[in-house]
Amino acid sequence: MEHAKTGHSVTDHARTDDIETGYSEADHLKEDHPELVGSMPYVKDTALPASAFDGDWDIAIATPIGNMQVMLSISSVDGQIQGQATQANETVPFLNPVLKDGKLIWSLRVTKPMRLNLKFEVAVETDRMTGVAKAGMLPASKLTGTRRS
């Protein structure tokens, strides 16, 4: 099969030139199955601006040893996100916060209740946060929260 835009040979399962051309899977579907074009739903880009995460958040992490209550303070300046997490008497800064596909991803190095490197991935919808926190090889723990301010 030849690719309609580039003329390169491709198979139905290996679309190797997509990265170079920006040709999406939806484009392939439209090309391969023109009868579906009118029935395909419009999918809005749901990427959020960094400022959607700004504020103070009360979150609960459902760990194997019980719920942990944590307060997050998140701010963004010119699209750059920074934050810190406070739990009990420990406050630690976000490490390498990144906004990817509408989700905020970052790491923390905590010492309480034990020394751990945690990885977080969260999404927000208005004033509600959902996501996961993961410590090394342990299973991911669900995270939920609400914005205080």
N, C-alpha and C positions, 0 to 999 in steps of 0.2 A: 504494500500500500504506500502511496506517496502522500506526503504532507501537503495540503492544499496551499499553504502560504509559502513554504520553503522549497517544496519539491524533493525533500530528503526522504529516503526510504525509512519507514517506521513500521512497527507492528502494533497491534491493538493493545498490547500490554506494556510496551516499552516506548515511550514518547521521549526520546533522548534529547531532542532539540528544543524542548519547551523552555528551558532555562534561558537560552539565548534569545528566543523569539517572544517570550511572554505569553505564549499560547496556552490558555487555561484548559482544564479538564472540561469546563462548560463549552468552550470553543470546539473541542473534540466531539463532545456529545452532539452539538448542533450539526457539525459536519457529517458525522457518522449516522445520525438519525434525524434527518430534516423534518420528519413527521412529528417530532416532539417539540419543535421550536415554539409553537403557540401555547403549549401546555406547561412550559418550564416556569416555575415561580421566580419572581425577582427576589434576590437576596441582598439586603442592604449591608453595606460594610459597617460592622459593629465596633470598629476600633475606637477606643475612648481616648480623649486627651489625658495627659498626665494629671491635670488638675482635677479630674474626676475622683482621684484617690485622696486629695488633700483633706486634712482634718485630723481630729482626734477620734480614735476608734476604740471601743471596748470589744474585745474578741474573746472567744472561748475556744480552746483547742481540746478536742476529745482524745486524750491520750490513753494508753492501756492502763495507766495508774490513776486515772480520773481526769476531770476537766481542769485545765489550767486557765486562769483568767489573766489576760495580758492587755496592756494599753499600748496602742500604736499611735505615734504622732508622725504624720506624713505631710510633706510639703513639696511643691514643685516651683521652680523658677526657670523660665525659658525652656520648658520641656524636660529639665533635669530634675529627677526625683531624689529626695533624701528623706530619711526617716529614722526613727528610733523606736525600740520596744522596751517597755517597762513591765517587769513582773517581780512582785515582792520588792526587795531592796536593790534590784539590779536593773540598770538601764544600759542598753547596748545599741550602737548604731547599725543601720542597715548596711550590708556589704554588697556592692555591685547591684544596686536596684536597676531593673530594666523593665520597660513596658514592651510587651510582645503579644501581638494578636489580641489586644484588649485586656490582657492580664498583666498584673504587676508581679514580678519575680525577683526575689532577693534572698540573701543568706544572712544568718546571725551566728555569732559565736557566743554561747552562754556558758555560765559556770554554775548556775543554780537551776534546778535541784542537783544537777551534775554537769560536768563539762561536756558540751555537745556542740556540734556544728549542725545547724538546722537550715533547711531550704524551704522557702515559702513560694506558693503560687496562688494568687487570689484574683477574684473579679469583683466588681461592684455594680450594683444596680441601685441608683439613687443613694439611699442611706443604709444599704445592707451590703455586707461583704460576705463572700463565701470562698472557700478554697481548701487547700491542704498545707500541712506542715510535715516535713519529712526529716527524720534524724538518721543519717547513715543507712544501714541495711534494714532498719526497722520499717514496718509498713507505714504508709502515709496516714496521718491523723486528720480528721475533718476539722475545719475551722469555720466558725460563723461569727459575725460581729455586726454592730450597729455604730453609725457615726454619732458622736457626741456633739461635735461642732464642726 
